[in-house]
Amino acid sequence: MGPLRIRLLNDQWLTAVLWSGFARIVNNEIIILGNDAELGSDIDPEEAQQALEIAEAHLSRAEGTKELVEAKLALRRARIRVEAINWIPPSN
């Protein structure tokens, strides 16, 4: 689970969030097999920020192991989405 940044052949950058899957890198070529992903351009910044705030609040109120694990996962997902939309590609 994490942000994925791809430099396209035209030197433009694509940002996505890969929620689950595998990657293999061989001879400067990468193959990604993902079960679930989200393009950074499809993420609504306001919604992502609101989800982050809600996840932080849920974590502070979590009781018991199950709630704590679920709250931490929700917070991690929310942080990754915010990170993906705030990423600035390197200048060439």
Secondary structure, DSSP 4 states (H G I P E B T S, - for coil): -EEEEEE-TTS-EEEEEEEEEEEEEETTEEEEEEEEEEEGGGS-HHHHHHHHHHHHHHHHH--HHHHHHHHHHHHHHHHHHHHHHH--PPP-
